[in-house]
Amino acid sequence: MRSLVIIPTYNERENIEALLRAILSLPLDLEVVVVDDHSPDGTGEIVDRMAAADPRIHVIHRPAKLGLGTAYTTGFRFGLARGYERLLTMDADFSHNPAHLPDLLARSQEADLVIGSRYVPGGEVIDSPWYRRLLSRGANRFARLMLGLTPRDVTAGFRCYRPQVLEAIAPETIRAEGYAFLIEITYRAQRAGFRIAEVPIRFQDRRYGRSKISRREIWRALGTVLRLARDRIAG
């Protein structure tokens, strides 16, 4: 399957070159598009240099830090326009191990959306502070309870989509930002009747750099869940 890996970046110069090399060393028909939000640390320039030497690497430069949700949407638009058979998303900080990409693609033979999950048997979280683990588990349980979601890890960004999922749910119309975007896209996919599966992953806290999660993002995710729950009750 001709597949595209979408990687949003902001200040990931310590990670991006090694990550791209790890992805493209896999025995898969993969290409990568990096959606860089004008990283001050030169992440975009590193990817430009790599793209000039390898046609499997693409880069989209955005003028400012515009958010995770719109970065995904930009990558989806790029992939759909070029006819890739699968579109994958992952973080740039090595918390998502490229070694799991074959598992996501293999499972997509029978599922429309595959989530790399920390919270199914075989999944694990390592080197992450206890309060981050508690927050993540609590957010997932709250979203699943309020929205009737069947996946166990609805905030995970390590995913594989069939193109028809994205064409049907129109991510560009999603109002949520950050990790709330992932909750809403899961909710829409389930409501539309698409088959959702999970594969276990080993999630490791970032190697270098600082986490991008803020209190504002947490509150936005809470607001998104409550909005979707209200819409669900309304019919």
Steps between C-alpha positions, in 0.01 A plus 500: 500500500630843407481682832572848634619579854392847617719659768412842648807679638590798714856519633600138445852543361643248751265227379388553142798376298535175695124446489476541122791264445341241730165520318648479151725208592194279549423246222174678411378724218510813715538870438499776762362851509618728779263786581723755670358800681792737432718341769749759633755225564539419129304174484355597162844571354624156607204337324558716190855369479386140538218546246747629242687169526204261534179531291308303763522797738265798461468813711226757542607826662231693686549863602448459876406258776144429383416191705502122486152455354559727201842338446333160472240645265772651281672162482176321424425740216848442356462122518147480363592718202780261409308175533682319779329178609567558871566816700681466831566757772763499772689734731849625420656435840548119491217443748350310206747233396526457120538125561122490561415634154485152340248390765272797429513440126440127535193556718364753250432211263189431709432835669435850370672680789777339703622659824837425658379450855667522838199353677429165336669175607863518397510879500710691752622844603857548618709794624192719539432685831223351713283812471516488119395133504216579740382792288508295180309206643245731661445694177451181302254351746302823519478533122405135454229521766349826376511415131449123500830442321625144464878558455695512825752765389302778334765772553777307325651667194671188364247393238433353157203617294347369183433796266124443501485573874649843453292573192181414689560683829661815351768580762523859376157562658610386846504794740710333769874562525788309652424158643130587505522474120589131539203439729261662254636320195461168685146592598407591143655184359310279744172684441548455124526124546866453410688204643745611769774273634790539740848349505719510811795738502782579737465872566817667625522859622684729260878462463584868461323833523198605703143375503252718307199414722365802690224560753310689233503189281365288785209738552431510128483120493252503788286755319507293182383186679213689666398656167499163323312339789232767472472441127483124557212537746321739265499230235 
